[in-house]
Amino acid sequence: MDDLSRRDFGALFCAMTLTPLGWGRAEAAMPKAPKVHAIASDVSTTAERTIVPGAGPSGPVRLQDIAHYGKFGAGKWTWGAPLAHVRRTDLTAPGAVAPSTAGRRKLLSFFTITDIHITDKEAPNQGIYIQRMHPTTPVGTSLYSGVMLYTTHVLDAAVQTINALHRKTPFDFGLSLGDVCNSTQYNELRWYIDVLDGKTIRPSSGAHLGAKTIDFQKPFKAVGLDASIPWYQVLGNHDHFWLGSVSVDHGPRKDLRASYVADEVFAAGDVLADPTRIRERTFYMGVLDGSKPLGDVVHTGVAADFDAPPKVAADPDRRSLTRVEWMKEFFTTTSAPAGHGFDAAAAEKGFACYSFVPKSDVPIKIIALDDTQLDDDRSLDIHGHGFLDAERWAWLKKELADGDAAGQLMIIAAHIPIGVEPTAPHSEMGWWMDPQNAVTLPDLVAELHAHPNLLMWVAGHRHLNTVKAFVSPDPAGAPEKGFWHVETSSLRDFPQQFRTFEIYVNADQTISIVTTNVDPAVAKGTPAAKSRDYAVAAQQIVKADIRTANPTEDPTIHLMPMGSYNAELVKVLSPAMTAVLKARYPAG
């Protein structure tokens, strides 16, 4: 693999958030009154203040040297200046006058969260040792970092922050853009849904080591998303592939499914150098010790140096979920709506696409698109590419055509972005160049350009906050054929943010999309606050490029010095859609 594909593999292998072991005596049952981790009272967005990482460690420190972070200054950060909204008129005709904000009307308000990578810290089949083999490679934070100790806590803090913003300016709904699990485990998915439902979370497994004494292992009471906010789910590659990368049942490792519930630590080769080396049993990948305050890495190293395979406490709740099982779990929830967008009959067939209209009196449709690879495609490459089979491709074209015919503006919500990475095999996250893919990337973009009511494509996957303009092929004659592409960063890796969107119709019937990054309002001393420090430290140590993927190749993707990007995105509408909005929302 070259350097680019290695970077993409790890970002794709995304949050290979490791798991601790579960050996030894099981600890006592959870306390009667689990603690609620309240957030800070001063809730803000990046439009008000931003997080600025410090210079980084003053001496040599590795990701696993958490005990030395304080000594060398790793993880230090300060509050910085507000991040202004950049007004983007890339999609308007050349020379067009930017619309006035006076008299505009809000149509919709929603948030996106993505790439949460809820991680079972004690599961046996992780990939932590790979980071040790590539300590200076930026993908190392995807293989191991301290943030994997606190994934449920960060989600809980983000949910509480969303609730606080909702009390100020209500959201109409929320979108979760995939990779809620780190490695398609049942307990990971249940923790995720239960956090949003406001249940008691027991964020440990196996022997539940440290459950009475260690902050990241102690049960806690999640606050839950405000019951007035419906939330909808999109499927990600980590939600149905091992570490987002390998098919559990159809990949090269035949014992992969069994490894989830086994009591032996997983052994494999250097899959970062070559994904097919998962067949090997050269290195024990290691787990985290839930009984230690810093989640020490144990049971890792060269397999030949071990007298016997290292053991953990097995747990049936670690079982791997199929695509069908994963979707069906969303019907076991107390928050709205039941299924969180998925259709019960379609879920039985593994079809993860659906659409919905958030507000009956607003002509905007959300198209939730599964653009992940097939489980049985037999590919030996990393399974993080963009992909549509014939059924999903036909469904998408019909949804777009129906939206145009109904006079609806449209937003596509998918896990994997488009047009921001080279196509495969040059990128592990680009559009898959394979005969099984029903559409090439150029043909997909051409189809999207043919639907002038498409406002934007929102996605996660890359852990970045980029905004890209897909300018109309005829910018002077038909600027309405352009659409926006907005990525939301991960709640796992720095900058650990979610996004808000406010959609307005301007007085001239153009559309403005105001999108803002938000840091969870973590309170000092809480587990989520530790996660932020660890995420900053990982960024300082590894120095992954979070500014943008290609600052020179695509002029519509702007630099993001702190990894965040706020913007007002202007979209011109077709004469037909302009007439629809003018009749429904007359000026004045």
C-alpha positions as CSV (number, residue, x, y, z in Angstrom):
1,M,0.0,0.0,0.0
2,D,1.2,3.5,-0.7
3,D,1.0,6.3,1.9
4,L,-2.4,7.6,0.7
5,S,-4.0,4.2,0.8
6,R,-2.5,3.5,4.3
7,R,-4.0,6.8,5.5
8,D,-7.4,5.9,4.0
9,F,-7.3,2.3,5.3
10,G,-7.0,3.5,8.9
11,A,-9.6,6.3,8.6
12,L,-11.7,3.7,7.0
13,F,-10.7,1.0,9.5
14,C,-12.1,4.0,11.3
15,A,-12.0,4.1,15.0
16,M,-10.7,0.7,15.4
17,T,-11.4,1.6,18.9
18,L,-10.0,-1.3,20.8
19,T,-11.5,-3.3,23.4
20,P,-10.2,-4.5,26.8
21,L,-10.0,-7.9,28.0
22,G,-12.4,-9.5,30.3
23,W,-10.3,-12.0,32.2
24,G,-10.6,-12.7,35.9
25,R,-13.4,-12.4,38.4
26,A,-16.6,-10.8,37.3
27,E,-17.4,-7.7,39.4
28,A,-20.5,-6.9,41.3
29,A,-23.7,-5.8,39.6
30,M,-24.3,-2.2,38.7
31,P,-25.2,0.2,41.5
32,K,-28.9,1.1,42.2
33,A,-28.5,4.7,41.2
34,P,-26.0,5.1,38.3
35,K,-24.5,8.5,38.0
36,V,-25.7,11.1,35.5
37,H,-22.7,12.9,33.8
38,A,-24.1,16.4,33.4
39,I,-22.6,18.6,30.7
40,A,-21.3,22.2,31.2
41,S,-23.8,24.9,31.6
42,D,-22.2,27.2,29.0
43,V,-23.3,25.5,25.8
44,S,-22.0,27.1,22.6
45,T,-21.3,26.4,19.0
46,T,-18.1,27.1,17.0
47,A,-19.8,30.3,15.8
48,E,-19.2,31.5,19.4
49,R,-15.9,29.9,20.3
50,T,-13.6,27.2,19.1
51,I,-11.2,24.6,20.6
52,V,-7.6,25.4,19.8
53,P,-5.1,22.5,20.5
54,G,-1.8,23.5,22.0
55,A,1.6,23.1,20.5
56,G,1.8,19.4,21.4
57,P,4.1,17.3,23.5
58,S,7.4,18.9,24.5
59,G,9.1,15.5,24.4
60,P,8.8,12.0,23.0
61,V,5.5,10.5,23.8
62,R,3.6,7.7,22.1
63,L,-0.2,7.2,21.8
64,Q,-0.2,4.5,24.5
65,D,1.9,6.6,26.9
66,I,-1.3,8.2,28.5
67,A,0.4,8.4,31.9
68,H,3.0,10.7,30.4
69,Y,0.6,13.1,28.6
70,G,0.6,15.6,31.5
71,K,4.4,15.5,31.8
72,F,4.9,16.4,28.2
73,G,1.9,18.7,27.7
74,A,0.0,16.4,25.4
75,G,-3.8,17.0,25.2
76,K,-3.6,20.7,26.2
77,W,-6.0,23.0,24.5
78,T,-7.6,26.5,25.0
79,W,-10.7,28.3,23.9
80,G,-10.2,30.4,20.7
81,A,-12.1,32.9,18.6
82,P,-15.4,32.3,17.0
83,L,-15.5,30.6,13.6
84,A,-17.4,32.8,11.1
85,H,-19.8,31.4,8.5
86,V,-18.3,31.6,5.1
87,R,-20.9,32.7,2.6
88,R,-20.6,30.4,-0.4
89,T,-22.1,31.4,-3.7
90,D,-20.2,28.8,-5.8
91,L,-23.5,27.5,-7.3
92,T,-24.9,30.8,-8.4
93,A,-24.5,32.1,-12.0
94,P,-21.3,34.0,-12.7
95,G,-21.8,37.7,-11.7
96,A,-25.1,37.0,-9.8
97,V,-25.9,39.2,-6.8
98,A,-25.9,37.3,-3.5
99,P,-29.3,37.1,-1.9
100,S,-30.2,39.4,1.0
101,T,-30.9,37.8,4.3
102,A,-33.7,40.3,5.0
103,G,-37.2,38.7,5.1
104,R,-36.0,35.1,4.7
105,R,-38.1,32.3,6.2
106,K,-36.7,29.2,8.0
107,L,-38.0,26.0,6.5
108,L,-36.1,23.3,8.4
109,S,-33.6,22.8,11.3
110,F,-31.8,19.6,12.0
111,F,-28.5,18.1,13.2
112,T,-26.2,15.4,12.0
113,I,-24.0,13.1,14.1
114,T,-21.8,10.4,12.7
115,D,-18.9,8.0,13.1
116,I,-19.5,7.6,16.8
117,H,-17.8,4.2,16.8
118,I,-19.2,2.9,20.1
119,T,-16.6,0.5,21.2
120,D,-16.6,-2.6,23.4
121,K,-13.3,-2.0,25.1
122,E,-12.9,-5.6,26.2
123,A,-13.8,-7.6,23.1
124,P,-11.0,-10.0,21.9
125,N,-10.9,-9.3,18.1
126,Q,-9.4,-5.9,17.7
127,G,-6.4,-4.6,15.8
128,I,-4.5,-2.6,18.3
129,Y,-1.1,-4.1,17.6
130,I,-1.1,-2.7,14.1
131,Q,-0.7,0.8,15.5
132,R,2.4,-0.3,17.3
133,M,3.8,-1.5,14.0
134,H,3.1,1.9,12.4
135,P,3.5,4.4,15.2
136,T,4.1,7.5,13.0
137,T,1.3,6.8,10.5
138,P,-1.7,9.1,11.0
139,V,-4.1,6.2,10.8
140,G,-2.7,5.1,14.1
141,T,-5.5,7.0,16.0
142,S,-8.0,4.8,14.1
143,L,-6.3,1.7,15.4
144,Y,-5.7,2.9,18.9
145,S,-6.0,6.0,21.1
146,G,-7.3,6.8,24.5
147,V,-10.7,8.0,23.2
148,M,-11.9,4.5,22.8
149,L,-12.3,4.3,26.5
150,Y,-15.1,6.9,26.5
151,T,-17.2,6.5,23.3
152,T,-20.5,6.1,25.2
153,H,-19.8,9.1,27.4
154,V,-19.0,11.4,24.4
155,L,-22.3,10.4,22.7
156,D,-24.2,11.1,25.9
157,A,-22.5,14.6,26.2
158,A,-23.3,15.3,22.5
159,V,-27.0,14.3,23.1
160,Q,-27.2,16.6,26.1
161,T,-25.7,19.4,24.0
162,I,-28.2,18.8,21.3
163,N,-31.0,19.0,23.9
164,A,-29.6,22.3,25.2
165,L,-29.5,23.8,21.7
166,H,-33.0,22.5,21.1
167,R,-34.3,24.4,24.0
168,K,-33.0,27.6,22.5
169,T,-33.9,26.9,18.8
170,P,-35.9,23.7,18.2
171,F,-34.7,21.1,15.9
172,D,-37.2,19.4,13.6
173,F,-35.2,16.1,13.5
174,G,-31.8,14.5,13.7
175,L,-29.8,12.4,11.3
176,S,-27.2,9.8,12.4
177,L,-25.0,9.1,9.4
178,G,-23.6,5.7,10.2
179,D,-20.7,3.9,11.9
180,V,-22.5,3.9,15.2
181,C,-20.7,0.6,16.0
182,N,-17.0,0.1,15.8
183,S,-17.2,-3.5,14.8
184,T,-20.8,-4.5,14.2
185,Q,-21.3,-5.9,17.7
186,Y,-24.7,-6.4,19.3
187,N,-23.6,-4.8,22.6
188,E,-22.1,-1.8,20.8
189,L,-25.3,-1.1,19.0
190,R,-27.4,-1.5,22.1
191,W,-25.2,1.0,24.0
192,Y,-25.7,3.4,21.2
193,I,-29.5,3.1,21.0
194,D,-29.8,3.0,24.8
195,V,-27.8,6.3,25.1
196,L,-30.2,8.0,22.7
197,D,-33.2,6.4,24.6
198,G,-31.9,7.6,28.0
199,K,-31.3,4.2,29.5
200,T,-28.7,3.0,32.1
201,I,-25.5,2.1,30.3
202,R,-23.1,-0.6,31.5
203,P,-20.1,0.2,29.2
204,S,-18.2,-3.0,29.9
205,S,-18.3,-6.6,28.9
206,G,-17.0,-10.0,29.7
207,A,-16.0,-10.0,33.4
208,H,-16.9,-6.3,33.7
209,L,-13.5,-5.5,35.2
210,G,-13.4,-2.1,37.0
211,A,-17.1,-1.7,36.9
212,K,-17.1,-0.4,40.5
213,T,-13.9,1.7,40.4
214,I,-12.9,2.8,36.9
215,D,-14.6,5.9,35.5
216,F,-14.9,4.5,31.9
217,Q,-16.3,1.2,33.2
218,K,-18.8,2.4,35.8
219,P,-22.5,2.2,34.8
220,F,-24.1,5.6,34.2
221,K,-27.5,7.0,33.4
222,A,-27.8,8.5,29.9
223,V,-29.9,11.6,29.7
224,G,-31.4,10.6,26.3
225,L,-32.4,12.7,23.3
226,D,-35.3,15.1,23.9
227,A,-38.5,13.1,23.2
228,S,-39.8,15.8,20.9
229,I,-36.9,15.3,18.4
230,P,-37.3,12.3,16.0
231,W,-34.0,10.8,14.9
232,Y,-33.2,8.8,11.8
233,Q,-30.4,6.3,11.1
234,V,-28.2,5.6,8.1
235,L,-26.1,2.4,7.7
236,G,-22.3,2.7,7.8
237,N,-19.5,0.3,6.9
238,H,-18.5,-0.3,10.5
239,D,-22.1,-1.3,11.2
240,H,-21.9,-4.5,9.2
241,F,-18.2,-5.2,8.6
242,W,-15.5,-6.3,11.0
243,L,-13.8,-3.0,12.0
244,G,-15.5,-1.5,9.0
245,S,-13.2,-3.4,6.7
246,V,-13.8,-7.1,6.2
247,S,-16.9,-9.1,5.6
248,V,-17.6,-11.3,8.7
249,D,-19.1,-14.2,6.8
250,H,-17.7,-13.9,3.3
251,G,-14.1,-12.6,3.9
252,P,-10.8,-14.4,3.9
253,R,-10.9,-15.2,7.6
254,K,-13.3,-18.1,8.1
255,D,-13.3,-17.9,11.9
256,L,-14.0,-14.2,12.1
257,R,-17.6,-14.6,13.3
258,A,-16.5,-17.0,16.0
259,S,-13.8,-14.6,17.1
260,Y,-16.3,-12.1,18.4
261,V,-17.6,-14.4,21.2
262,A,-14.3,-16.4,21.7
263,D,-12.2,-16.3,24.9
264,E,-8.9,-16.0,22.9
265,V,-7.4,-12.7,21.8
266,F,-7.4,-12.4,18.0
267,A,-4.2,-13.0,16.1
268,A,-3.6,-11.7,12.6
269,G,-0.9,-10.2,10.3
270,D,-0.2,-6.6,9.4
271,V,-3.5,-5.8,7.7
272,L,-2.5,-2.2,7.4
273,A,0.2,-3.2,4.9
274,D,-2.0,-5.8,3.2
275,P,-5.6,-6.5,4.1
276,T,-5.3,-10.2,3.1
277,R,-2.9,-10.7,6.0
278,I,-5.9,-11.0,8.2
279,R,-5.5,-14.7,7.4
280,E,-2.2,-14.9,9.3
281,R,-1.8,-15.5,13.0
282,T,1.5,-13.6,13.4
283,F,0.6,-11.1,16.1
284,Y,-1.8,-11.0,19.0
285,M,-3.7,-7.8,18.5
286,G,-4.2,-7.0,22.2
287,V,-7.0,-5.6,24.3
288,L,-7.5,-2.9,26.9
289,D,-7.5,-3.7,30.7
290,G,-10.8,-2.4,32.1
291,S,-9.4,-2.7,35.6
292,K,-6.7,0.0,35.1
293,P,-7.5,3.7,35.2
294,L,-5.7,4.3,31.9
295,G,-7.0,1.2,30.1
296,D,-3.6,-0.3,29.7
297,V,-2.9,-2.4,26.6
298,V,-2.4,-6.0,27.4
299,H,-2.1,-9.4,25.6
300,T,-0.3,-8.0,22.5
301,G,2.8,-8.9,20.7
302,V,4.5,-11.5,18.5
303,A,2.5,-14.7,18.7
304,A,5.6,-16.8,18.8
305,D,6.6,-15.1,22.1
306,F,3.5,-16.5,23.9
307,D,3.5,-19.9,25.5
308,A,-0.3,-20.1,25.0
309,P,-3.0,-17.9,23.4
310,P,-3.9,-15.0,25.8
311,K,-7.4,-15.3,27.2
312,V,-10.3,-13.0,28.0
313,A,-13.7,-13.6,29.5
314,A,-16.1,-14.4,26.6
315,D,-19.4,-12.6,26.3
316,P,-22.3,-13.7,24.0
317,D,-23.4,-10.0,23.8
318,R,-20.4,-9.3,21.6
319,R,-21.9,-11.3,18.8
320,S,-21.5,-9.8,15.3
321,L,-24.7,-8.5,13.7
322,T,-25.7,-9.1,10.1
323,R,-27.1,-6.2,8.1
324,V,-30.6,-7.5,8.7
325,E,-30.1,-8.0,12.4
326,W,-28.5,-4.5,12.8
327,M,-31.5,-2.8,11.2
328,K,-34.1,-4.8,13.1
329,E,-32.6,-3.7,16.4
330,F,-33.8,-0.1,15.8
331,F,-37.3,-1.3,16.3
332,T,-36.4,-2.0,20.0
333,T,-36.4,1.6,21.1
334,T,-38.3,4.0,23.3
335,S,-37.5,7.1,21.2
336,A,-39.2,8.2,18.0
337,P,-39.9,7.0,15.4
338,A,-40.0,3.2,15.8
339,G,-37.4,1.8,13.4
340,H,-35.7,5.3,13.1
341,G,-36.5,5.4,9.4
342,F,-36.1,1.8,8.5
343,D,-39.0,0.0,7.0
344,A,-39.8,-3.3,8.8
345,A,-40.5,-5.3,5.6
346,A,-37.4,-3.9,3.8
347,A,-35.2,-4.6,6.8
348,E,-36.1,-8.3,6.6
349,K,-34.5,-8.2,3.2
350,G,-31.5,-6.1,4.2
351,F,-32.6,-3.0,2.3
352,A,-31.4,0.0,4.3
353,C,-32.7,2.9,2.1
354,Y,-35.8,4.9,2.8
355,S,-37.1,8.5,2.5
356,F,-39.3,10.8,4.6
357,V,-40.7,14.3,4.7
358,P,-39.8,15.8,8.1
359,K,-42.6,18.5,8.1
360,S,-45.8,18.0,6.2
361,D,-46.1,21.7,5.4
362,V,-42.5,22.1,4.1
363,P,-41.6,20.7,0.6
364,I,-38.4,19.1,1.6
365,K,-37.7,15.3,1.4
366,I,-34.8,13.4,3.0
367,I,-33.5,10.5,1.0
368,A,-31.6,8.1,3.3
369,L,-29.2,6.1,1.1
370,D,-27.2,3.0,1.9
371,D,-24.1,3.4,-0.2
372,T,-21.9,0.8,1.6
373,Q,-20.5,-2.3,-0.1
374,L,-22.2,-5.7,-0.2
375,D,-21.3,-8.3,2.4
376,D,-20.9,-11.1,-0.2
377,D,-19.0,-9.2,-2.9
378,R,-16.0,-11.4,-2.3
379,S,-13.6,-8.4,-2.4
380,L,-10.3,-8.8,-0.5
381,D,-10.0,-5.0,-0.4
382,I,-11.1,-2.8,2.5
383,H,-14.9,-2.6,2.5
384,G,-15.1,1.2,2.9
385,H,-15.8,2.2,-0.7
386,G,-18.9,4.0,-2.0
387,F,-21.2,1.5,-3.8
388,L,-24.7,1.1,-5.1
389,D,-26.1,-2.2,-6.4
390,A,-28.7,-2.2,-9.1
391,E,-31.6,-2.2,-6.7
392,R,-30.4,0.8,-4.7
393,W,-29.4,2.7,-7.9
394,A,-32.9,2.2,-9.4
395,W,-34.4,3.2,-6.1
396,L,-32.3,6.4,-5.8
397,K,-33.2,7.5,-9.4
398,K,-36.9,7.0,-8.7
399,E,-36.8,8.9,-5.4
400,L,-35.1,11.9,-7.2
401,A,-37.5,11.8,-10.1
402,D,-40.5,11.6,-7.7
403,G,-39.2,14.5,-5.7
404,D,-38.9,16.7,-8.8
405,A,-42.4,15.7,-9.9
406,A,-43.8,16.5,-6.4
407,G,-42.2,19.9,-6.2
408,Q,-40.0,18.9,-3.3
409,L,-36.5,20.0,-2.4
410,M,-34.3,17.0,-1.6
411,I,-31.4,16.1,0.7
412,I,-29.5,12.8,0.3
413,A,-28.1,11.4,3.6
414,A,-25.5,8.7,3.1
415,H,-22.6,7.4,5.1
416,I,-19.9,7.5,2.3
417,P,-19.2,10.8,0.6
418,I,-18.7,11.3,-3.1
419,G,-16.2,13.2,-5.2
420,V,-13.8,14.0,-2.3
421,E,-11.5,10.9,-2.6
422,P,-9.9,9.3,-5.6
423,T,-11.8,6.3,-6.9
424,A,-10.7,2.8,-5.8
425,P,-8.1,1.3,-5.9
426,H,-6.3,4.6,-5.4
427,S,-8.3,5.3,-2.2
428,E,-9.8,3.0,0.4
429,M,-12.7,5.4,0.7
430,G,-13.4,6.4,-2.8
431,W,-16.1,5.2,-5.2
432,W,-15.6,1.5,-5.9
433,M,-14.5,0.8,-9.5
434,D,-15.8,-2.7,-9.8
435,P,-18.3,-4.3,-12.2
436,Q,-20.6,-5.1,-9.3
437,N,-21.1,-1.4,-8.8
438,A,-24.2,-0.4,-10.7
439,V,-23.0,3.1,-11.4
440,T,-19.7,4.9,-12.0
441,L,-19.0,8.1,-10.0
442,P,-19.2,10.3,-13.1
443,D,-22.6,8.8,-14.0
444,L,-23.8,9.2,-10.5
445,V,-22.9,12.9,-10.4
446,A,-24.5,13.4,-13.8
447,E,-27.7,11.9,-12.5
448,L,-27.6,14.2,-9.5
449,H,-27.0,17.2,-11.7
450,A,-30.1,16.2,-13.6
451,H,-32.3,16.9,-10.6
452,P,-32.4,20.7,-9.9
453,N,-34.3,20.2,-6.7
454,L,-31.4,18.4,-5.0
455,L,-30.0,20.7,-2.3
456,M,-27.2,18.7,-0.9
457,W,-25.6,15.3,-0.1
458,V,-24.6,15.0,3.6
459,A,-22.2,12.3,4.7
460,G,-19.8,11.1,7.4
461,H,-17.1,8.4,7.0
462,R,-13.9,10.4,6.6
463,H,-14.0,12.1,10.1
464,L,-13.7,15.5,8.3
465,N,-15.9,18.7,8.2
466,T,-15.5,19.6,4.5
467,V,-17.9,21.4,2.2
468,K,-17.7,20.8,-1.5
469,A,-19.6,22.5,-4.3
470,F,-20.8,20.3,-7.2
471,V,-21.2,23.2,-9.7
472,S,-23.7,22.8,-12.5
473,P,-22.4,21.6,-15.8
474,D,-24.0,24.8,-17.2
475,P,-23.4,27.4,-14.5
476,A,-24.5,30.3,-16.6
477,G,-27.6,28.8,-18.2
478,A,-28.8,26.4,-15.5
479,P,-27.1,27.1,-12.2
480,E,-29.9,25.2,-10.4
481,K,-28.3,21.9,-11.4
482,G,-25.6,22.4,-8.9
483,F,-25.7,20.9,-5.4
484,W,-23.7,21.0,-2.1
485,H,-21.8,18.2,-0.4
486,V,-21.3,18.5,3.3
487,E,-19.3,16.2,5.5
488,T,-19.6,15.9,9.3
489,S,-16.7,14.9,11.4
490,S,-16.6,12.0,13.9
491,L,-17.6,12.1,17.6
492,R,-14.5,9.8,18.1
493,D,-11.5,11.6,16.7
494,F,-10.6,15.3,17.1
495,P,-12.4,17.6,16.5
496,Q,-15.2,15.4,18.0
497,Q,-18.1,17.5,16.6
498,F,-21.6,17.3,15.2
499,R,-23.3,19.7,12.8
500,T,-26.4,21.7,12.8
501,F,-28.3,22.8,9.6
502,E,-30.8,25.6,9.2
503,I,-32.5,25.9,5.8
504,Y,-34.0,29.2,4.7
505,V,-35.9,30.4,1.7
506,N,-34.7,33.9,0.9
507,A,-36.9,36.7,-0.4
508,D,-35.7,36.0,-3.9
509,Q,-36.7,32.3,-3.6
510,T,-33.1,31.1,-3.4
511,I,-32.2,28.8,-0.6
512,S,-29.6,29.4,2.1
513,I,-28.2,26.4,4.1
514,V,-26.5,27.6,7.3
515,T,-24.4,24.8,8.7
516,T,-22.4,25.0,12.0
517,N,-20.0,22.7,13.8
518,V,-20.7,22.1,17.5
519,D,-18.3,20.7,20.2
520,P,-20.1,18.7,22.9
521,A,-20.3,20.9,26.1
522,V,-18.3,18.5,28.3
523,A,-18.0,19.4,32.0
524,K,-14.6,19.5,33.6
525,G,-13.7,16.2,35.3
526,T,-16.2,14.1,33.5
527,P,-15.3,11.0,31.4
528,A,-16.3,13.0,28.2
529,A,-13.8,15.7,29.2
530,K,-11.1,13.2,29.4
531,S,-12.0,11.9,26.0
532,R,-11.6,15.4,24.6
533,D,-8.1,15.7,26.1
534,Y,-7.1,12.3,24.7
535,A,-8.5,13.2,21.3
536,V,-6.5,16.4,21.3
537,A,-3.4,14.5,22.4
538,A,-3.8,11.9,19.7
539,Q,-4.1,14.7,17.1
540,Q,-0.9,16.4,18.5
541,I,1.1,13.2,18.5
542,V,0.1,11.7,15.2
543,K,-0.5,15.0,13.4
544,A,-3.2,13.7,11.0
545,D,-4.2,16.3,8.4
546,I,-7.7,17.4,9.5
547,R,-7.6,20.6,7.4
548,T,-9.0,19.1,4.2
549,A,-8.3,16.1,2.0
550,N,-7.0,18.0,-1.0
551,P,-6.4,21.7,-0.5
552,T,-5.0,22.4,-4.0
553,E,-6.9,20.0,-6.2
554,D,-10.4,21.1,-5.5
555,P,-10.9,24.8,-5.1
556,T,-14.4,24.4,-3.7
557,I,-13.0,22.6,-0.6
558,H,-11.5,25.3,1.7
559,L,-8.8,24.9,4.3
560,M,-10.0,24.1,7.9
561,P,-7.1,25.0,10.2
562,M,-8.8,23.7,13.3
563,G,-10.7,21.0,11.5
564,S,-14.0,22.9,11.6
565,Y,-15.9,24.7,8.9
566,N,-19.1,26.9,9.2
567,A,-20.8,28.2,6.1
568,E,-23.9,29.7,4.5
569,L,-24.5,27.7,1.3
570,V,-26.6,29.4,-1.3
571,K,-28.5,27.3,-3.8
572,V,-30.4,28.7,-6.9
573,L,-33.7,26.9,-7.8
574,S,-35.3,26.0,-11.1
575,P,-38.1,28.3,-12.4
576,A,-40.6,25.6,-11.5
577,M,-39.4,25.2,-7.9
578,T,-39.1,29.0,-7.6
579,A,-42.8,29.3,-8.5
580,V,-43.7,26.6,-5.9
581,L,-41.9,28.5,-3.1
582,K,-43.1,31.9,-4.3
583,A,-46.7,30.7,-4.1
584,R,-46.2,29.1,-0.7
585,Y,-44.0,31.7,0.9
586,P,-44.7,35.1,-0.8
587,A,-42.2,37.8,0.0
588,G,-43.2,40.2,2.8
